[in-house]
Amino acid sequence: MAMSGKLTPEEQIKFLGKVYGYSRKGYVFLPWVDGSATDKVSRRNSYHEGRAFKWPAERNTAMLEHIKAHANDDVYFCPNLFEGKRRIEQNVAAETVLYADLDPVDPRKIHDYKPTYAWESSPGRFQAIWSLNSAKTGATWDNQENHRLTKVLGADPSGWDSTQLLRIPGRPNFKPEYKGDNGGEPVMGRGLMWMDGPRYTWDMFSDLPEVGSLTKDSGSSVDEAVLEGIDRHSVWARVRLKLPMRIREYMALKEVPVGADRSDVIWDISCELADVGCSAIEIVALLRPSVWNKFTNRPDELQLLLKGAVKAVNHRSEEAVEASEDEDAEPKPGITWLNDVVATRIPRPRWLIKDIWTKGGLGFISGAPKSYKSWMALDMAISITTGTPFLNQPGYTVTKAKPVLYLQEEDDIRLVMERLALITEGKAPDLFWNGQITFTGDVDENDIPTSDALVWAPPERPIPLAMHVQTGFIASDPGWQSWLDEIVQQGKFAMVVIDTLGTVAGEIDTDKSGELMTRMLKPLRVIARKNDTAICIVHHNKKAANQGGRAGQDMLGSTALHAWVECAIYARSKDAHGEIAIEREAKLAMDMSFRVKIPTMFENHMTGARQLWDPEVITDGLEQIHDAPTENRPQMNERGTAGKQLAFKMKQMGKGPFSVEDLMERLGSDSPGPIRKQLTEGQRNGYFDEVDGMWTVVAS
């Protein structure tokens, strides 16, 4: 059936309906070029992409009006439907047609693959479409059916790609060269030559010869084995600072924002990654685990990602690279006046472990040999993950159990698990992974069992401790830093424990402050701040540590380590009484010290006798607080001790007045109850005065 000559807008819409099908939904595009353009330059400058139209909802409304409004312009269409509002390859829906810009190839002379629809777009120039009986993804990719058909027919070699535009049939051609030969008037082809050609199945094109890959990037396929060879964390570390901030923010998201177009964003990310030097395979490796990967769980996921990545690499340009570099230069912040700072409420750090470690705090557990520093690091991890007090000391409490990541590069998994078992069963037996066996039988007057009755109880719940033991973690390596950042985000870890510094430092010299700070300590600080995660690193003391002065000065390595610390536990060697002296430092709290006595742990598999982790903390109270000159300490009324320590702390902060909320924030407390109790009891002992809920230190 032919519809020669000029077609009405309604007939043009009917033709498009044949191409797209009325049962399929998506977006279509009808770009145009102004018919008044007089040369190639003006035509190029007067090109309009236009908006995306909903198909089929807008075919007889907005689309029809659009075609009518541009009766005196050249109007084009893409034979493919799109899943997004941009005419880009990543948005192309599964194809149901093949097409070609035949140019001088007369469709009447095509016998083996006669087109389903054919039309003459201008005198002696033809275009055609082949309709298929089903949809297929990738038919318009490089070296696939549309490309090979174009090659076989000798059609325009640039007219086979997924976003190719063809002329809507039955419309005048306004190209200047035609108007020049026609007295300034547009010319007409013969319109539709036929619309009743054969419909095809995909296997009818299976014998088309290969034409080779036209991509500039190596590789037209990718599989899991190829991706395993790409360290995406190292790739990201290499390029992330070259990328615009918006791309870094996209890649950090854990869910797609409401209203975001994944196709647009993944194309944006792909182009920017290509502009900073990523290969197509590297782009696939970075995008695949991101929230923007809309092809997840599809059997052709990798091929679809690779196709978009190759497209982005092939469109890389020097201008794009320069633009990316310019965009990377982020604006510097302005100054902030003191009045503005004073007017802003600055939250005080809260305790992750009361009086021991602040939330998001950075620091070390450092000590002499045999000072149980690794044991204390594991105790800290188990305390946080189980909600039990650190070192079993009632004052060193954890408000709520939270997940912890434990990175161990010095000891093997067997030794780690032996220590963990002794600590966990000693601290939280109801959560011990092997459960608990309880004797419920009868005993005689000498406590000798007279009947057998053993009951096993499983652990009440899993312990949220993630472990990474002797797997090669390097804290100074950008790739591992990127990995750590991602893992911490995913796991929402309250703390990361790293044991030990010497085994994770990599190639950096820990005695060189600049190198240590730039390549390891600062990146770890960024990860901690970004995720509100504490970081605790186990470290060794110098061999010649003098056991005197500030314990932090005994740490092995650069003084940059001590400068980086926000919280720290420094352990001395055992004294003659078997006690370990501990000094706890914190930048935003008073330093303190205590002693720990740890029994020798053992397990006799023959007799069943054993000694679990059961440290005894010995503290002498306020007398153990360091770095507070005696002459500056408030002289307290000796009528009572209740409220004395709080009054001392308030004196250090200033006499007040303070509200209970102020004190909670400044002291890092999660509960107002204990503070109110100390205030009211301390008021009776003469330490405080209260007016309208505001408390002032009055002791002198």
Secondary structure, DSSP 8 states (H G I E B T S, - for coil): --EES---HHHHHHHHHHHH-TT--EEEE--EE-TT--SHHHHHHTEE---EEEETTTTTTHHHHHHHHTTTSEEEE-SS-BSSSS-SGGGB--EEEEEEEEET--GGG--TT--SEEEEEETTEEEEEEEEEEEETTTTSTTSHHHHHHHHHT--TTS-STT--EE-SSS-B--HHHHHTTTT--B---EEEES----B-GGGGTT--------SSS-S---HHHHHT--HHHHHHHHGGGS-HHHHHHHH-SS--TT--HHHHHHHHHHHHHHTT--HHHHHHHHTTSTT-TTTT-TTHHHHHHHHHHHHHHT--HHHHHHHHHHHS--------HHHHHHS------EEETTTEETT-EEEEEE-TTS-HHHHHHHHHHHHHHT--GGG-TTS--SS---EEEEESSS-HHHHHHHHHHHHHHH-GGG-TT-EEEE-S-B-TTS-BSS--EEEE--SS---EEEEESS---TT-HHHHHHHHHHHHHHT-SEEEEE-HHHH-TTS-TT-HHHHIIIIIHHHHHHHHHHT-EEEEEEEB-TT--S-S-GGGGBSS-THHHHH-SEEEEEEEE-TTSEEEEEEEETTS--EEEEEE----EE-TTT--EE----EEE--GGGG--S--GGGS----TT--TTHHHHHHHHHH-S--B-HHHHHHHHT-S-SHHHHHHHHHHHHTTSEEEETTEEEE---
